[in-house]
Amino acid sequence: MKRSHFLQPLFYSILIAYAIITLFPFAWALSASFKPLAEIVEGGMHLIPQHFTWENYQHIFTASPLFGRWLFNSVLVAVFITSFNLLFNSMAGYALARIHFPGNNLIFALILAVLMVPGQITLIPTFLILKSLGWLNTYQGLIVPSVVNATFIFMMRQFFINFPKELEEAAALDGLNRWQTFWQIVLPLAKPALAAQAIFVFMGAWNNFLMPLMILSDPAMFTLPLGLNTFKGQYISYWNYIMAASMVFTLPALAIYAFFNRYFIHSVTFTGGK
Amino acid sequence: MFKSLIKSQQRQEAFSGYLFMFPTLLILGVFLVLPILFSIFLATHRVQILGEVSYRFVGLRNLTRSTADPRVGIALRNTLEYVLIVVPVQTILALALALILDLKIRGKSWFRVIFFMPTVTSAAVLTLIFMWIYNSNGLLNNLLEKVGLPTYNWLGDPNVALKSIMIMNIWSTAPFFMVIYLAALQDIPTYLYEAAKLDGANEMDRLWNITLPLLKPVTFFIVVMGIIGTFQLFDQSYIFSGGSGGPNNATLTFVLLIYQYAFKNLDIGYAAALALVLALIIMLVTAIQRRLFKDEKAN
């Protein structure tokens, strides 16, 4: 351990340098979102805006009437996808871990197999299926295909397998059926696993680009990532507006991350480690 | 009577099992299993999608067509170059950061929170921020100029554009893998290090003979995840090039090519065949990797 003492300053400088490299693009974008365009174009390197302004934020919400709608669409879609995932993945994970029914093992094997199939295969067929359902440019088209997730079914199964059985047996003695036990006993005790899952699913839905790009053509139905992309086309060199819009998109995700950070890191180790 | 009671209980249990599985089976069936089968069908057909949808069987013609398609070659080369550079660099960077953070470092959790930020930010936003920083008179060129390094046309030069995306991707993905390494490092029992110390092993010996060998399974996982992720590169190159894969096809990746054929040219059958090829490549690489890592273990 003496050696690492001797190298400690080097390690700290590496970490601090990397932290700066990580933070700087965010800080730079945030600062640009409060600068007038002239100051950005001028190319000075001030991180603190010299002429601080809210105008960029006002502009994107007023001059681009769809921006508010995109924000609404994104929130709606992400919230629905997250809620359904929490419910359905937990139900499936619980059934696979605890309920004996014919085909249990087969379904579990299927879910493991599904985890290994690269997503691109399903892309085009999913588009055609949604088209024939008449679900292009709809909320259900965005939401329904994503309401379950094999990764998190697997994760919930592992979680429930290590769950103390005694509580459920006591509940059964009290006359609760499976469904009541699940709602009243099992789910409340699964909160940490649900929190981790919620964050990951929410982030995935919030940041998803390819799926909305594929099935949405009506700008009023766009989610923020798509909206942002057309925004870029419209305001090609108005980096002040583009950065303000990017910040509106990013800050909710960063806030959620900062708030749930503990669960977040934990669940990475959960899905990754072994 | 007792027997029938058990029977009915079993039936009830089975019933609730299916009830609990029902949403999952329905959704995975319609949006995963069905699409997988459907994609094989599509890949062997010529699909007319405008107006009335119609299919005409063409056998393997979509596949043979891809071997003569110069854009497939370009996309494949770009994607391979991307994988071969990004995966090793991000893995080594993740490992180095994790090894440092695993030491007795003050403010450890702060570093972790900061490093992880790009992982939770959408690729769309990161790409826009970087495009702006890469701008020919943008921040990066300004900085390079200040310290006397050469500047580049990061967005417009075909020789550089793909590297711009690589830098951005390594920057945003390495911390995610770092967290996984950190978790694995915590699982290495300390008595191994203590025993090695008693045997007179110095820190370098311990790193080479204990830490790195024990990290092998995690490294396998990280390399596989990295390969799968980089093969699927889409968002960044789409936004970066406005969907074109330019400049001069320099950022045309395989998934972007599939997207273009399917949704720009409406050449659905051909695009499905390409998607199938990509999936097979990814599964093959993963399988080879597993083999390699197993062999090393046996030695």
Interface residues (C-beta under 8 A of the other chain):
Chain A: M1 R3 S4 Q8 F11 Y12 I14 L15 Y18 A19 I21 T22 L23 P25 F26 W28 A29 A32 G43 M45 F84 L87 F88 N89 M91 A92 Y94 A95 L96 I99 H100 F101 P102 N104 I107 L110 I111 V114 M116 V117 P118 G119 Q120 I121 T122 L123 I124 P125 T126 F127 L128 I129 S132 V144 P145 V147 V148 A150 I153 N177 R178 W179 F182 M203 W206 N207 F209 L210 L213 M214 L224 P225 L228 N229 K232 G233 W239 I242 M243 S246 F249 T250 A253 L254 I256 Y257 A258 N261 F264 I265 V268 T269 G272 G273 K274
Chain B: Q10 E13 A14 F15 S16 G17 Y18 L19 F20 M21 P23 T24 L25 I27 L28 V30 F31 L32 V33 L34 P35 I36 F38 S39 L42 I49 V53 A96 L97 I100 L101 L103 K104 I105 F111 R112 V113 I114 F115 F116 M117 P118 V120 T121 S122 A123 A124 V125 L126 L128 I129 F130 W132 I133 N137 G138 L139 N142 W171 P175 F176 V179 I180 L182 A183 A184 D187 N202 E203 P217 V218 F221 I228 F231 Q232 F234 D235 Y238 I239 G242 V255 I258 Y259 A262 F263 I268 A271 A272 A275 L276 L278 A279 I282 M283 T286
